């Protein structure tokens, strides 16, 4: 009994520390593939924002009170470190919980086109979510990892379409080597 409680406490600490330190987490909701999302760890949960002008959440099937699976990579090696089951909580816009979450997210949002009116836009157009660990145990952790690689092809995007290199690039690269 105490061994199980001890392992649950260790798992909880691993979930929190790994998620705090990672810049991205991979989130899988009830539909669609897992998606890499930026987040902040705040008050015992991974908090994120998505919608127009932010990261896409619509195809993940993340509903208030619903389940999600969060996978976190190792900051050192880049491989999967821990995966945990989460409960999705969507605080009501402008509520106290929403305000506290948004203040943390706002501090980490880089290159916002509308930094002055960011909070108002998020309340109007976006979803702010908290992914709270649903149990103390990690679904995957060192010593309890699946055998398969779990590699997946990248999602279709114009950003991954291969195009010919610009004609001037080889010349520019050669110029950089002189010196």
Residue pairs with C-beta under 8 A, 6 or more apart in sequence:
7 137
8 135
8 136
8 137
9 136
11 82
11 84
11 136
11 137
11 138
11 141
12 133
12 136
14 81
14 82
14 138
14 141
15 72
15 82
15 84
15 133
15 138
16 41
16 44
18 72
18 74
18 75
18 81
18 82
19 25
19 39
19 41
19 46
19 70
19 72
19 82
20 41
21 75
22 72
22 73
22 75
23 38
24 36
24 37
24 38
24 39
24 73
25 36
25 37
25 39
25 46
25 70
25 71
25 72
26 34
26 35
26 36
26 37
26 70
26 71
26 72
26 73
27 34
27 35
27 37
27 48
27 60
27 62
27 68
27 69
27 70
27 71
27 131
28 34
28 35
28 60
28 68
28 69
28 71
29 60
29 61
29 62
29 63
29 66
29 67
29 68
29 88
30 60
30 61
30 62
30 63
30 66
30 67
30 68
31 59
31 60
31 61
32 59
32 60
32 61
33 152
33 155
34 69
34 71
34 152
35 55
35 56
35 59
35 60
35 155
37 48
37 50
37 55
37 57
38 48
38 55
38 108
39 46
39 47
39 48
39 131
40 46
40 47
40 48
40 104
40 105
40 107
40 108
41 47
42 100
42 101
42 104
42 130
43 100
43 101
44 132
44 133
45 86
45 89
45 130
45 131
45 132
45 133
46 70
46 86
46 130
46 131
47 101
47 104
47 105
47 128
47 129
47 130
47 131
48 55
48 57
48 105
48 128
48 129
48 131
49 55
49 102
49 105
49 109
49 122
49 126
49 127
49 128
49 129
50 56
50 57
50 58
50 126
50 127
50 129
51 57
51 122
51 125
51 126
51 127
52 125
52 126
53 113
53 114
53 121
53 125
53 126
54 122
54 126
57 127
57 129
60 68
62 68
62 88
62 127
62 129
63 88
64 88
64 89
64 90
65 87
65 88
65 89
66 87
66 88
67 85
67 86
67 87
67 88
67 134
68 85
68 86
68 87
68 88
68 131
69 83
69 84
69 85
69 86
69 139
70 83
70 84
70 85
70 86
70 131
71 80
71 82
71 83
71 140
72 80
72 81
72 82
72 83
72 84
73 79
73 80
73 81
74 80
74 81
80 140
80 145
80 150
81 141
81 142
82 138
82 140
82 141
83 138
83 139
83 140
83 141
84 133
84 137
84 138
84 139
85 133
85 134
85 135
85 139
86 131
86 132
86 133
86 134
87 131
87 132
87 133
87 134
88 129
88 130
88 131
89 129
89 130
89 131
89 132
90 127
90 128
90 129
90 130
91 97
91 98
91 101
91 128
91 130
92 98
93 122
93 123
93 124
93 128
94 123
97 130
98 123
98 128
101 128
101 130
102 119
102 122
102 128
105 122
105 128
106 118
106 119
109 118
112 118
114 121
122 128
138 144
140 146
154 160
